[in-house]
Amino acid sequence: MKTDPDDIPEPDRVPGALHPRHTARLIGQDHAIADFVQAARSDRLHHAWMLTGPRGVGKATMAWSIARWLLSNGTNNDLTVDPDTPEARRIAALSESRLQLIRRPWDDKTSRLRAEITVDEVRKLLSFYHLSSSEGGRRIAIIDAADDMNVPAANALLKVLEEPPKDALILLVAHQPARLLPTIRSRCRTLRLMPMKPAQMGGILADQGIDEDAEALSALSDGSVGEALRLAGQGGLDRYQQLVDLFSTLPRMDRLAAAKFADTAAGRAGADGDPFDLAITLLDRFLIRLARAGLMGAPLPQAAKGEGALMARLSPNDWASRVWADAQARLSARARTGRAVNLDPAALVMDMVLELAQLPPAQSAPTAKG
């Protein structure tokens, strides 16, 4: 049975937030905006741009802002365009013939989004550039996210980049550029976006109707607006507080509290997000912040009450920092494997938490380098 298009989730939209094409203004990326505007006005605009930076800092919003600005013949230096222009309305409705969006497709057989961008999706660029060439003028493609391309899709894109059509512009949103083929990266000009500062984050969250602690969300999301919105929509701050409280019971971890946290990973993914993904994300952020604490001191601002004191105790030096960093890399890989083979989420999270409780820093971190 074919799924109604209105019921298909958008893979490039953060749950609970507007799609980036509906965001009128990109905040906090003035340097990146200035770099692109200067390049565009030089009349020698490169045919492919790779937008990089942490997930959720505005890379997709930047790509859509660029597309609106160029297709509307914008003149503002900040890439803003009147949303009532015909071009802006068509782009918002995904009906602009000079714009092609490439993203993970829906699979009617499994009633799920595909895990990768397939070669058939990238091949749409060939027909797009061929059919739209009769109209003349700029033609823009957005690939979000380029990291999601499988090997055949990446090879197909490389062929387009090697022989770019006239007046073509390809915008690649890349969360992890290292995952892309070196030959793709070498044919793109890089535009790096930076994490949001807490003050900027507060304004953006307020615009989205989020009234939670902006400093804590900024800290926990590493300045990623998209991640902050996702965490806010899934009760991320409360869950993270639960995790901090749990590890505060060390060296004798409260197993009932551990089981309660692990149980939060169970349940089906819905419109608000995936409970398992949230639990893994919070564990990952907790370990990263622990590792940083051993090198740079307790984090400020704190993402949860008591977090600073806990991290000062569990990660007092660079020896402990290395232990937590190694654990983060190891458990992150385990989580990816567990997801791939459909292990029980609650059992997997419980196993990870108990393993962390047995690490040397969790039991008795040394006071000198070891």
C-alpha positions in Angstrom: 0.0 0.0 0.0 1.4 3.3 -1.1 1.9 5.9 1.7 0.1 9.2 1.5 2.8 11.8 0.8 1.5 14.0 3.6 2.2 11.2 6.1 5.9 10.8 5.0 8.3 12.4 7.6 10.9 14.7 6.3 14.4 13.2 7.0 16.0 16.7 7.0 13.7 18.2 9.6 14.3 18.2 13.3 11.2 16.8 15.1 9.2 19.6 16.7 10.9 22.3 14.6 10.1 24.0 11.3 11.8 22.7 8.2 14.9 24.8 7.3 13.2 26.1 4.1 10.7 27.9 6.3 13.4 29.7 8.4 13.5 33.3 7.1 16.8 34.3 8.6 20.1 32.5 9.6 21.3 33.8 13.0 24.9 33.7 14.3 26.7 32.8 11.1 27.7 36.3 9.9 31.2 35.3 8.8 30.0 32.4 6.7 27.3 34.6 5.1 29.8 37.3 4.3 32.2 34.8 2.7 29.4 33.4 0.4 28.0 36.8 -0.6 31.5 38.0 -1.5 32.1 34.9 -3.6 28.7 35.3 -5.3 29.3 38.9 -6.2 32.7 38.1 -7.7 30.9 36.6 -10.8 33.1 33.5 -10.3 30.9 31.5 -8.0 32.2 28.0 -7.5 29.9 25.2 -8.7 29.9 23.2 -5.5 29.9 24.2 -1.8 30.2 21.9 1.1 28.5 23.4 4.3 30.2 21.9 7.3 30.1 22.3 11.1 28.5 20.5 14.0 25.0 19.0 13.4 22.2 21.5 13.9 24.2 24.8 13.7 22.3 26.0 10.7 23.9 24.3 7.7 20.6 23.4 6.1 19.2 26.8 6.8 22.2 28.3 5.2 21.7 26.1 2.1 18.1 27.1 1.7 18.9 30.8 2.4 21.5 30.7 -0.4 19.0 29.1 -2.8 16.3 31.7 -2.0 18.7 34.5 -2.4 20.2 33.4 -5.7 16.9 32.4 -7.3 15.3 35.6 -6.2 18.2 37.7 -7.4 18.6 39.0 -3.8 20.6 42.1 -3.1 20.8 42.0 0.7 24.1 41.2 2.3 22.6 38.9 4.9 20.9 36.5 2.4 17.4 37.5 3.6 14.6 37.5 1.0 11.0 38.7 1.4 9.0 35.5 2.0 6.2 36.8 -0.1 8.2 36.9 -3.3 7.0 34.3 -5.9 10.4 32.5 -5.7 10.3 32.3 -1.9 6.8 30.9 -1.9 7.6 28.3 -4.5 10.7 27.2 -2.6 8.7 26.9 0.6 6.2 24.7 -1.2 8.9 22.6 -2.9 7.5 23.6 -6.2 10.4 25.7 -7.6 11.5 24.1 -10.9 15.0 25.5 -10.6 15.7 23.8 -7.3 16.2 20.1 -6.6 16.3 18.6 -3.1 18.2 15.3 -2.6 17.5 13.5 0.7 16.9 10.0 2.1 13.8 8.6 0.3 10.8 6.8 1.7 10.5 3.1 1.2 6.9 2.0 0.6 7.8 -1.7 1.1 9.0 -1.1 4.7 7.0 2.0 5.4 10.2 3.7 6.6 12.7 6.2 5.5 15.7 4.6 3.8 18.9 4.7 5.9 20.9 6.1 3.0 20.6 8.4 0.0 20.5 6.0 -2.9 22.0 6.2 -6.3 18.6 6.7 -7.9 18.1 9.9 -5.8 21.4 11.3 -7.0 20.6 10.4 -10.6 17.7 12.8 -10.4 20.3 15.5 -10.7 21.1 14.5 -14.3 17.5 14.8 -15.4 17.0 17.9 -13.3 19.9 19.7 -15.0 18.9 18.5 -18.4 15.2 19.4 -18.2 15.7 22.7 -16.5 18.5 23.9 -18.9 15.8 25.1 -21.4 14.7 27.6 -18.9 18.1 29.2 -18.6 19.6 30.8 -15.5 20.8 29.4 -12.2 19.8 25.8 -11.2 20.5 24.7 -7.6 20.6 21.3 -5.9 20.6 20.8 -2.1 21.9 17.4 -0.8 21.0 17.0 2.9 22.8 15.3 4.2 25.7 14.4 1.9 27.0 12.0 4.7 23.9 9.8 4.0 24.9 8.9 0.5 25.9 5.3 -0.1 28.9 4.4 -2.2 27.0 4.2 -5.6 25.3 7.5 -4.8 28.6 9.2 -4.0 30.2 7.9 -7.2 27.2 9.2 -9.2 27.6 12.7 -7.6 31.3 12.7 -8.3 30.6 12.4 -12.0 28.3 15.4 -11.8 31.0 17.4 -9.9 33.7 16.4 -12.5 31.6 17.9 -15.3 29.3 20.5 -13.8 26.5 21.7 -16.0 26.5 25.4 -16.9 25.0 27.7 -14.2 24.7 24.7 -11.8 25.2 25.1 -8.1 25.3 22.1 -5.7 25.1 22.7 -2.0 26.2 19.7 0.1 25.2 19.7 3.8 27.9 17.7 5.5 27.9 16.9 9.2 30.9 14.6 8.9 32.9 15.6 5.8 35.5 12.9 6.5 32.9 10.3 5.5 32.8 11.8 2.0 35.1 10.7 -0.8 38.3 12.8 -0.9 37.6 13.4 -4.6 34.2 14.9 -3.7 35.7 17.1 -1.0 38.4 18.3 -3.3 35.9 19.6 -5.8 33.9 21.6 -3.3 34.6 24.9 -1.7 34.1 24.6 2.1 31.9 26.9 4.1 32.2 26.2 7.8 29.5 27.2 10.3 30.2 27.6 14.0 28.2 26.6 17.1 25.8 29.1 18.6 26.7 31.1 21.7 24.3 30.8 24.6 22.9 34.3 24.0 22.2 33.6 20.4 20.7 30.2 21.3 18.3 31.9 23.7 16.9 34.2 21.0 16.4 31.3 18.5 14.7 29.1 21.1 12.4 31.9 22.1 11.4 32.3 18.5 10.5 28.6 18.4 8.4 28.9 21.5 10.9 27.1 23.7 11.1 28.5 27.3 13.5 26.0 28.8 16.9 26.8 30.2 18.8 28.2 27.1 22.2 28.0 28.8 21.7 24.3 29.7 20.4 23.4 26.3 23.3 25.3 24.6 25.8 23.4 26.8 24.2 20.0 26.2 23.8 20.6 22.5 27.3 22.1 22.0 25.8 25.2 20.5 23.7 23.2 18.0 20.2 24.8 17.5 18.8 21.7 15.9 20.1 19.5 18.7 18.8 21.9 21.3 15.3 21.8 19.7 15.4 18.0 19.6 16.4 17.8 23.2 13.8 20.3 24.3 11.1 18.4 22.4 12.0 15.1 24.0 12.5 16.3 27.6 16.3 16.0 27.1 17.2 18.2 30.1 15.1 16.1 32.5 16.6 12.9 31.1 20.1 14.3 31.4 19.5 15.3 35.0 18.4 11.7 35.6 21.7 10.5 34.2 23.8 12.9 36.3 21.9 11.9 39.4 22.5 8.3 38.5 26.3 8.6 38.3 26.3 10.7 41.4 25.5 7.5 43.3 28.9 6.0 42.4 31.0 4.2 43.4 28.0 2.0 44.4 25.6 2.7 41.5 21.9 2.6 42.3 20.8 -0.3 40.0 17.1 0.6 40.3 17.9 4.1 39.1 20.0 2.6 36.3 17.2 0.4 35.2 14.8 3.4 35.2 17.1 5.4 33.0 17.6 2.4 30.7 13.9 1.9 30.4 13.6 5.4 28.9 15.4 4.0 25.8 12.5 1.6 25.1 9.5 2.5 23.0 8.8 3.2 19.3 10.2 6.2 17.5 7.5 8.8 16.9 6.9 12.4 15.7 8.8 13.6 18.8 11.9 11.5 18.1 13.5 8.1 19.0 13.8 7.3 22.7 16.7 5.0 22.1 18.5 7.6 20.1 17.9 10.2 22.8 19.4 7.9 25.5 22.4 7.1 23.5 22.9 10.8 22.6 22.8 11.8 26.3 25.3 9.1 27.3 27.5 10.2 24.5 27.3 13.9 25.6 27.9 12.9 29.2 31.1 11.0 28.3 32.4 13.8 26.0 31.8 16.3 28.8 33.6 14.0 31.3 36.6 13.7 29.0 36.8 17.5 28.5 36.5 18.0 32.3 39.7 16.1 32.9 41.6 18.5 30.6 39.8 21.8 31.0 38.0 21.6 34.4 34.3 21.2 35.2 32.1 22.5 32.4 30.5 25.9 32.4 27.7 26.4 32.0 26.4 23.2 33.6 23.8 21.2 31.7 22.3 19.8 34.9 22.3 20.5 38.6 25.3 19.0 40.3 27.0 18.2 37.0 30.1 20.3 37.7 30.9 18.7 41.1 30.3 15.2 39.7 32.6 15.7 36.7 35.3 17.2 39.0 35.2 14.1 41.0 35.0 11.5 38.2 37.4 13.2 35.8 40.0 15.2 37.9 43.0 14.8 35.5 44.1 13.9 32.0 44.4 10.2 32.9 40.7 10.0 33.7 40.0 12.1 30.6 41.6 9.5 28.4 39.6 6.7 30.1 36.3 8.5 29.5 37.3 9.4 25.9 38.1 5.8 25.1 34.8 4.7 26.7 32.9 7.2 24.6 34.4 5.9 21.3 33.9 2.3 22.3 30.3 2.6 23.4 29.3 4.8 20.5 30.5 2.1 18.2 28.5 -0.5 20.2 25.4 1.6 20.1 25.6 1.8 16.3 26.1 -2.0 16.0 23.2 -2.6 18.4 20.9 -0.4 16.4 21.9 -2.2 13.2 21.1 -5.7 14.6 18.0 -4.5 16.5 19.2 -5.4 20.0 16.8 -4.6 22.8 17.3 -0.8 23.5 16.8 -1.0 27.3 19.1 -3.9 27.7 21.8 -2.3 25.6 21.7 1.0 27.5 21.7 -0.9 30.9 24.7 -2.9 29.8 26.5 0.3 28.8 25.7 2.1 32.0 26.9 -0.8 34.2 30.1 -1.0 32.2 30.8 2.7 32.8 30.2 2.2 36.5 33.1 -0.3 36.6 35.7 1.9 35.0 38.6 3.0 37.2 37.7 6.7 37.3 34.2 5.8 38.4 35.6 3.8 41.3 38.6 5.7 42.5 40.3 8.1 40.2 44.0 8.7 41.0 45.1 12.2 42.0 48.2 12.0 39.9 48.8 11.1 36.3 48.8 7.3 35.8 
